[in-house]
Amino acid sequence: MEDTHALIAYLNALLDGKKPPLPAGCADDPDFLLLISKLLRIQAFVHEAQKTANGDICDLDELIALKKQLKESEEHHRLLIENASDIISTVNLDGEFTYISPSVERMTGYTVDEVTHHFLEINYFLPETLKVMERTMALVRQTIARGQRFDSVRFEQMQYTKNGQAFWTDTVLTGVYDDQDQLKGLLGVSRDITEQVRLREEIIRLSQTDKLTQLYNRSRIEDLLEDEYKRANRTDSTFAVIFLDVDHFKWVNDRFGHQAGDLILNELSTVLLDNIRQTDRVGRWGGEEFVFILPDTDATGALLFGEKIRLKIARHPFTNPTHITASLGVAVYQGRGTLIDLLARADDAMYAAKKAGRNQVQLG
């Protein structure tokens, strides 16, 4: 069963003597149905025991049989928990582990004892996760102080195994209550979602990446331009935008074919990536046009950078036996005008470079 929240809610309702509908997907799960049948038998045992305590008549043989069933059920539940792939744990109201299932060693490499008693020393949780745990416990205490019932909290976290390998878990913490309906701790269920996170990040990467060059695509570059424009206004800083267009690229495609043109664009993207700072961004604007975003860069720095890129391209030995050059237009944002104005200035400067003879850098 995938929905941990639904499972916990169902079991709590069942133990409260209610008859809730089966959660979705459970009707065909034999292990789950077996668990429910055992719980119902436990309830029957508790009911009979209460009758005995109240002086009601109870068949001794039946009570002995129920006790046997209870023992078998407890053993079955223990086996289920100890062999579950998820990490199942209980935490007291001080945030200390009171139980953790053996699956923790299979998932993390740490022993039950290491995690239960030394999780701070072994850095079992990253600082960010510890903050989440602290906020969760604070929320629990606030909920109790207000006389309200704590339900559950869910979060994703990155952790490291004992050998240093990163992995992701999805964790649900649910309140555990005693017979007087007083919160006594939390039940945690942590599931390995490393593959799901990887796929999710890959989908995001693909949505932001130009398929041919593997640079940022236009949509992503537009988002980054917006972010940089806002940052510059917020911090009263400057940034530069450079438009680059490959010279005579139509002739290259006509002379050598589009496959050769694609190969040149691929090689060009490598040249561009190899010559930017860690804080700079570069993406494909469309066709043979590319855009650079240079944070904290004035006109002098942007022109020097543009000239460096121009020379790197002109001197690069492209696989196809032809000489490639580029024209670049520079525009600098200094706290005035819109982002559209800035891009227009860079674009105009690039076309001015082409009009002036190509293979040069112009400031707009």
C-alpha positions as CSV (number, residue, x, y, z in Angstrom):
1,M,0.0,0.0,0.0
2,E,1.4,3.3,-1.1
3,D,-0.5,5.9,1.0
4,T,1.0,5.8,4.5
5,H,-1.4,8.5,5.8
6,A,-4.5,6.5,4.7
7,L,-3.1,3.3,6.3
8,I,-2.4,5.0,9.6
9,A,-5.8,6.7,9.7
10,Y,-7.5,3.4,8.9
11,L,-5.7,1.5,11.6
12,N,-6.4,4.2,14.2
13,A,-10.1,4.2,13.3
14,L,-10.2,0.4,13.5
15,L,-8.6,0.3,16.9
16,D,-11.1,2.9,18.1
17,G,-13.8,0.4,17.4
18,K,-15.0,2.1,14.2
19,K,-15.7,0.4,10.9
20,P,-14.0,2.6,8.3
21,P,-14.0,1.7,4.6
22,L,-10.9,0.0,3.3
23,P,-8.3,2.4,1.9
24,A,-7.8,2.3,-1.9
25,G,-5.7,-0.6,-3.1
26,C,-5.9,-2.7,0.0
27,A,-8.7,-5.1,-1.0
28,D,-6.2,-7.1,-3.1
29,D,-3.3,-6.9,-0.6
30,P,-3.2,-10.3,1.3
31,D,-0.7,-9.1,3.8
32,F,-2.8,-6.1,4.7
33,L,-6.0,-8.2,5.0
34,L,-4.2,-10.6,7.2
35,L,-3.0,-7.8,9.4
36,I,-6.6,-6.5,9.7
37,S,-7.9,-9.9,10.7
38,K,-5.3,-10.1,13.4
39,L,-6.2,-6.7,14.7
40,L,-9.8,-7.6,14.9
41,R,-8.9,-10.7,16.9
42,I,-6.8,-8.5,19.3
43,Q,-9.9,-6.3,19.8
44,A,-12.0,-9.3,20.6
45,F,-9.4,-10.5,23.1
46,V,-9.3,-7.0,24.8
47,H,-13.1,-7.0,24.9
48,E,-13.3,-10.4,26.6
49,A,-10.6,-9.4,29.0
50,Q,-12.6,-6.3,30.0
51,K,-15.7,-8.4,30.5
52,T,-13.8,-10.7,32.8
53,A,-12.5,-7.7,34.8
54,N,-16.1,-6.5,35.1
55,G,-17.2,-9.9,36.5
56,D,-18.9,-11.0,33.3
57,I,-18.9,-14.6,32.3
58,C,-16.1,-15.6,29.9
59,D,-15.2,-19.0,28.6
60,L,-11.7,-19.8,29.9
61,D,-10.8,-22.0,26.8
62,E,-11.9,-19.2,24.5
63,L,-9.8,-16.7,26.5
64,I,-6.8,-19.0,26.3
65,A,-7.3,-19.3,22.6
66,L,-7.5,-15.6,22.2
67,K,-4.3,-15.1,24.1
68,K,-2.6,-17.6,21.8
69,Q,-3.9,-15.7,18.8
70,L,-2.6,-12.5,20.3
71,K,0.9,-13.9,20.7
72,E,0.8,-15.2,17.1
73,S,-0.4,-11.9,15.9
74,E,2.3,-10.0,17.7
75,E,5.0,-12.3,16.2
76,H,3.5,-11.8,12.8
77,H,3.5,-8.0,13.2
78,R,7.1,-8.2,14.5
79,L,8.2,-10.1,11.4
80,L,6.3,-7.7,9.1
81,I,8.1,-4.7,10.7
82,E,11.5,-6.2,10.9
83,N,11.4,-7.3,7.2
84,A,9.7,-4.2,5.8
85,S,11.8,-2.2,3.3
86,D,10.7,1.1,4.9
87,I,12.3,2.3,8.1
88,I,9.7,2.2,10.9
89,S,10.6,4.1,14.1
90,T,9.0,5.6,17.2
91,V,10.2,8.8,18.8
92,N,9.3,10.1,22.3
93,L,8.3,13.7,23.0
94,D,11.9,14.7,23.7
95,G,12.7,13.8,20.1
96,E,14.6,10.6,21.1
97,F,14.3,7.3,19.2
98,T,12.6,4.6,21.3
99,Y,12.5,2.1,18.4
100,I,13.9,1.7,14.9
101,S,13.4,-1.2,12.6
102,P,16.3,-3.3,11.4
103,S,15.7,-2.1,7.8
104,V,17.7,1.0,8.8
105,E,20.9,-1.0,8.4
106,R,19.9,-2.3,5.0
107,M,19.1,1.3,3.8
108,T,21.8,3.3,5.5
109,G,24.5,0.9,6.7
110,Y,24.2,2.1,10.3
111,T,23.2,-0.3,13.0
112,V,20.0,0.0,15.1
113,D,22.2,0.9,18.1
114,E,24.1,3.6,16.2
115,V,21.0,5.3,15.0
116,T,19.0,4.9,18.3
117,H,21.7,6.1,20.7
118,H,24.3,8.0,18.6
119,F,22.4,9.6,15.7
120,L,23.9,13.0,16.5
121,E,27.5,11.8,16.7
122,I,27.3,9.9,13.4
123,N,25.6,12.7,11.6
124,Y,22.7,10.5,10.7
125,F,20.6,13.6,9.8
126,L,21.9,16.6,7.9
127,P,21.6,19.9,9.6
128,E,18.7,20.9,7.5
129,T,16.8,17.7,8.5
130,L,17.6,18.3,12.2
131,K,16.0,21.7,11.8
132,V,12.9,20.1,10.4
133,M,12.8,17.7,13.3
134,E,13.2,20.6,15.8
135,R,10.4,22.5,14.1
136,T,8.2,19.3,14.2
137,M,8.8,18.8,17.9
138,A,8.1,22.5,18.5
139,L,4.8,22.1,16.6
140,V,3.9,19.1,18.6
141,R,4.5,21.0,21.9
142,Q,2.5,24.0,20.6
143,T,-0.4,21.7,19.5
144,I,-0.5,20.0,23.0
145,A,-0.4,23.4,24.7
146,R,-3.4,24.5,22.7
147,G,-5.3,21.4,23.7
148,Q,-5.4,20.2,20.1
149,R,-4.7,16.9,18.5
150,F,-1.5,16.5,16.5
151,D,-2.1,14.6,13.3
152,S,0.9,14.2,11.2
153,V,3.7,15.9,9.2
154,R,5.4,14.8,6.0
155,F,8.8,15.8,4.5
156,E,11.5,14.7,2.1
157,Q,15.1,14.7,3.2
158,M,18.5,13.8,1.8
159,Q,20.7,11.7,3.9
160,Y,24.0,9.9,3.5
161,T,24.7,6.2,4.1
162,K,27.6,5.0,6.3
163,N,29.8,4.8,3.2
164,G,29.0,8.3,2.1
165,Q,26.4,7.6,-0.6
166,A,23.5,10.2,-0.9
167,F,19.9,9.0,-0.8
168,W,16.5,10.5,-0.4
169,T,13.6,9.5,1.9
170,D,10.0,10.5,2.2
171,T,9.1,10.5,5.9
172,V,5.7,10.6,7.6
173,L,5.5,11.4,11.4
174,T,2.2,10.6,13.0
175,G,1.0,11.1,16.6
176,V,0.7,8.1,18.8
177,Y,-1.8,8.3,21.7
178,D,-2.4,6.2,24.8
179,D,-5.6,4.9,26.3
180,Q,-6.4,8.3,27.8
181,D,-6.0,9.9,24.4
182,Q,-2.8,11.6,25.5
183,L,0.0,12.0,23.0
184,K,3.0,9.9,24.0
185,G,5.2,10.0,20.9
186,L,5.5,9.9,17.2
187,L,5.4,7.0,14.7
188,G,7.8,7.5,11.7
189,V,7.7,5.7,8.4
190,S,10.6,6.5,6.0
191,R,10.6,5.3,2.4
192,D,13.6,5.4,0.0
193,I,12.6,7.7,-2.9
194,T,16.0,8.2,-4.4
195,E,14.9,6.9,-7.8
196,Q,11.8,9.1,-7.8
197,V,13.8,12.2,-6.9
198,R,16.3,11.4,-9.6
199,L,13.6,11.0,-12.2
200,R,11.9,14.2,-11.0
201,E,15.2,16.1,-11.3
202,E,15.8,14.6,-14.7
203,I,12.4,15.8,-15.9
204,I,13.2,19.3,-14.7
205,R,16.6,19.2,-16.3
206,L,15.1,18.1,-19.6
207,S,12.5,20.9,-19.5
208,Q,15.3,23.5,-19.1
209,T,17.8,22.1,-21.5
210,D,18.3,22.6,-25.2
211,K,18.3,19.1,-26.8
212,L,21.1,19.8,-29.3
213,T,23.7,21.7,-27.3
214,Q,22.7,20.7,-23.7
215,L,22.9,24.3,-22.7
216,Y,20.0,26.1,-21.1
217,N,17.1,26.5,-23.5
218,R,15.4,29.9,-24.2
219,S,12.6,29.3,-21.6
220,R,15.2,28.7,-18.8
221,I,17.4,31.6,-19.9
222,E,14.4,33.9,-19.8
223,D,13.7,32.8,-16.2
224,L,17.3,33.4,-15.2
225,L,17.2,36.8,-16.8
226,E,14.2,37.7,-14.8
227,D,15.9,36.4,-11.6
228,E,19.0,38.4,-12.3
229,Y,17.1,41.6,-13.1
230,K,15.2,41.3,-9.8
231,R,18.4,40.6,-7.9
232,A,20.2,43.6,-9.4
233,N,17.4,45.9,-8.4
234,R,17.2,44.4,-4.9
235,T,21.0,44.7,-4.3
236,D,21.6,47.8,-6.4
237,S,24.1,45.9,-8.5
238,T,24.9,45.7,-12.2
239,F,24.9,42.8,-14.7
240,A,25.6,42.3,-18.3
241,V,23.9,40.5,-21.1
242,I,25.7,39.4,-24.3
243,F,24.0,38.2,-27.5
244,L,26.2,36.0,-29.7
245,D,25.4,35.0,-33.3
246,V,27.5,32.7,-35.4
247,D,28.6,34.4,-38.6
248,H,27.6,33.1,-42.0
249,F,25.9,30.0,-40.4
250,K,23.4,29.7,-43.2
251,W,26.3,29.3,-45.6
252,V,27.8,26.6,-43.3
253,N,24.5,24.6,-43.4
254,D,24.2,25.1,-47.2
255,R,27.8,24.1,-47.9
256,F,28.3,21.3,-45.4
257,G,24.7,20.2,-44.5
258,H,22.6,20.6,-41.3
259,Q,24.3,17.6,-39.7
260,A,27.7,19.4,-39.9
261,G,26.0,22.6,-38.7
262,D,24.7,20.7,-35.6
263,L,28.1,19.4,-34.9
264,I,29.6,22.9,-35.0
265,L,26.9,24.2,-32.6
266,N,27.8,21.3,-30.3
267,E,31.5,22.1,-30.3
268,L,30.7,25.8,-29.9
269,S,28.6,25.2,-26.8
270,T,31.6,23.4,-25.2
271,V,33.8,26.3,-26.0
272,L,31.3,28.7,-24.4
273,L,30.9,26.6,-21.2
274,D,34.6,26.2,-20.8
275,N,35.1,29.9,-20.7
276,I,32.5,31.3,-18.3
277,R,32.8,31.9,-14.6
278,Q,30.9,29.8,-12.1
279,T,28.3,32.5,-11.6
280,D,27.8,33.2,-15.3
281,R,25.0,31.5,-17.3
282,V,24.9,30.7,-21.0
283,G,22.0,29.3,-23.1
284,R,20.8,28.9,-26.7
285,W,18.4,31.6,-27.7
286,G,17.5,29.9,-30.9
287,G,19.1,28.8,-34.1
288,E,22.8,29.9,-34.0
289,E,22.1,32.6,-31.4
290,F,23.3,32.3,-27.8
291,V,22.9,34.5,-24.7
292,F,25.3,35.1,-21.7
293,I,24.2,36.5,-18.3
294,L,27.1,38.0,-16.4
295,P,26.3,39.0,-12.8
296,D,28.1,41.9,-11.1
297,T,29.8,42.9,-14.4
298,D,30.2,46.4,-15.8
299,A,30.7,47.5,-19.4
300,T,34.5,47.1,-19.3
301,G,34.4,43.6,-17.9
302,A,31.6,42.6,-20.3
303,L,33.6,43.9,-23.3
304,L,36.7,42.1,-22.2
305,F,34.7,38.9,-21.7
306,G,33.1,39.2,-25.1
307,E,36.5,39.7,-26.8
308,K,37.8,36.6,-25.0
309,I,34.9,34.5,-26.3
310,R,35.3,36.0,-29.8
311,L,39.0,35.0,-29.9
312,K,38.3,31.5,-28.5
313,I,35.8,30.8,-31.2
314,A,37.9,32.3,-34.0
315,R,40.9,30.2,-32.9
316,H,39.1,26.9,-32.2
317,P,39.9,24.0,-34.6
318,F,36.3,22.9,-35.3
319,T,36.0,19.4,-36.6
320,N,34.4,20.6,-39.8
321,P,37.2,22.1,-42.0
322,T,35.9,25.6,-42.0
323,H,36.7,28.8,-40.1
324,I,34.0,29.9,-37.7
325,T,33.6,33.4,-36.2
326,A,30.9,35.1,-34.2
327,S,29.5,38.6,-33.7
328,L,28.7,39.7,-30.1
329,G,26.5,42.5,-28.7
330,V,26.9,43.7,-25.1
331,A,24.4,45.6,-22.9
332,V,24.8,46.4,-19.2
333,Y,22.0,47.0,-16.7
334,Q,22.7,49.8,-14.3
335,G,19.4,50.2,-12.5
336,R,17.5,52.0,-15.2
337,G,15.1,50.7,-17.9
338,T,13.2,47.4,-18.3
339,L,14.6,43.9,-19.0
340,I,13.0,44.1,-22.5
341,D,15.0,47.4,-23.1
342,L,18.2,45.7,-22.0
343,L,17.7,42.7,-24.3
344,A,16.9,45.0,-27.2
345,R,20.1,46.9,-26.6
346,A,22.2,43.7,-26.6
347,D,20.4,42.5,-29.8
348,D,20.9,45.8,-31.6
349,A,24.6,45.8,-30.6
350,M,25.0,42.3,-32.0
351,Y,23.5,43.4,-35.4
352,A,25.7,46.5,-35.3
353,A,28.7,44.1,-35.0
354,K,27.5,42.2,-38.0
355,K,26.9,45.3,-40.0
356,A,30.4,46.6,-39.2
357,G,32.0,43.5,-40.7
358,R,31.3,40.6,-38.3
359,N,33.7,38.8,-36.0
360,Q,33.7,41.7,-33.4
361,V,32.1,42.9,-30.2
362,Q,29.9,46.0,-29.9
363,L,28.5,47.8,-26.8
364,G,24.9,48.8,-26.9
